[in-house]
Amino acid sequence: MNMVLIVTMVVLFLVVLGIFTTYVEYKKRKLYYPSSVAYRTFLARGVDSVSVGFALYLGLYTLGRGLWLLPGLITLFAGNIYLIFYLLGKEGK
C-alpha cells in the first residue's frame, strides 16, 4: 500500500474517533446539566486546548521540524474538534 494512503486512513480514523468521543461526552453532559452549560464547557475546553497546543507547537518548533511537533499538533487539533462541535451545536439550537 502507498504510505500516503495509510497515513490518510490513520488520520481520518483519529478524526472520526475524536468526533465520536466528543459527541458521547456531550450527550453525557447534557443528561446531567442544562444544554447551555454543556456548550460552554466545550467552548472552554476548546479554547484551552487550542492555546496549549499552539504554545507547545511554537515552543517545540524552535528545535526544528520533526516528530517532536506532534504533541502540539495533536492538542491543537483536539481543541479544534471541541470548538467545531461547540459552533455546530450552537447553530442547531
Secondary structure as the mmCIF struct_conf table of DSSP 4:
data_model
#
loop_
_struct_conf.conf_type_id
_struct_conf.id
_struct_conf.beg_label_comp_id
_struct_conf.beg_label_asym_id
_struct_conf.beg_label_seq_id
_struct_conf.end_label_comp_id
_struct_conf.end_label_asym_id
_struct_conf.end_label_seq_id
HELX_RH_AL_P HELX_RH_AL_P1 MET A 3 TYR A 32
BEND BEND1 TYR A 33 TYR A 33
HELX_RH_AL_P HELX_RH_AL_P2 SER A 35 TYR A 61
TURN_TY1_P TURN_TY1_P1 THR A 62 LEU A 63
BEND BEND2 ARG A 65 GLY A 66
HELX_RH_3T_P HELX_RH_3T_P1 LEU A 67 LEU A 69
HELX_RH_AL_P HELX_RH_AL_P3 LEU A 70 GLU A 91
TURN_TY1_P TURN_TY1_P2 GLY A 92 GLY A 92
#
